Amino acid sequence: MIRSLAQRLPFFYGWVIVGCTMCSSVVRQTAAVATLSIFVVPMTAEFDWSRTGISGAVSLGGILGALVAPFIGPMFDRHGSRALLVASAVVISGCCVALAGTQGLLWFYVSFSISRMTFSAPIEIGTTAAITKWFVRRRARAMSLLIMSTGAGLTVLPLVVAAAIAMAGWRVGWLTLAVIAIVFGVIPLWLLMVRRPEDIGLVPDGLATGPESPALAGQTAGSSEINFTRSQAIRTPALWLLMVYTFLVFPVQAGVSLHQAPHLIERGIDPTVAATIVSAFSLAGAVSSLLFGYLGDRMPVRAALAASAALMALGAVNMRDVDGPLLGYASAVLFGAGLGGILTMVPVAWANYFGRAHFGAIRGITLPAQVGGQAVGPLVAGVLHDMTGSYASGLTAFAVLSLIAAGVALIARAPRREQGPGAGPGSKSRGPQR
């Protein structure tokens, strides 16, 4: 049925796949640290938890995600994203229901860490793997739409949660997220998701081949791109440099995202205004992702990664010195713009450098660097806050890490084609690698 629908549509079915991944991305944001940041003040006030205590759940979830990623990645290559992403949405919804019934720190740790683990590995790999398998030439553009939905989710969800908390308390806020996870994460993906274009007689970027010529589809798709196996990718300097980059920059992303709202409130900003600043940060990320998606098909990936990290450094420095809503919005826009670039271009870098065929397996072994960084960042910021009484030291450290990451990105050149499986015609073409 889907094959017939794809042939009749006036546009490439890959854009339907992008829409499905966007729905899954919205669900993913129910476990995002920016969403959790809205719960920090009311939950710590009720249970008398420290900021380090609540940050630890984020870190534990990231560690669990890093542990399961190497095993989950190859599953997406073999079976596709449909069932795994649907299952992930169900797990996150169940965790949100459990969080609504939180009675203590241990309960919170178990519930949120499982949700965060699902955020960190299955949904991250599943959504980016789906787009990677459906697009080559327009990969950055398609990925930017996925990341735009991340920004859109992070723009809307904090406001929805803040409204629910204001009207009925933080427990209702968690239940609201549980409903959102089911509505967006199960129905559209179960009905419309397809593993790869070749399964319905298409090839990446929308070239119809017809159901009778799957061999031609594979030849057309493979002739213009490179495909490293996991073992081949491990032997390239590019893989290790990209891993260093992600380990440096993602502590900044997660640390600022979680502690942004509490920091703004401590700096004298009204909680409602702080929630709108968090939303402005997310909106800036969404707009930035579209810009980087356009530029990402036209400039070296490493240059885009470096520019994104530099913007995050500038945003962190300005956020450290916030003394009112105006500077709060400015710092949020700068930081969000950099984050939109990073979230768009990091998966594009992995795909452009190493190809579609083994993307899940490669991301499975490299994702621990990213989720490990995301696990460390909130904890570092929480510990420094509890030691010094403010977030100034943490934001300064995050700015330095971002600048170092920008330097690493500039030297992370794409691996040569002959480093991969040098087979057949077109082996000298570098395709979209940059």
Summary of the structure (lengths in Angstrom):
residues: 434
radius of gyration: 20.9
end to end distance: 37.9
largest distance: 67.2
contacts: 1761
relative contact order: 0.16
helix: 80%
strand: 1%
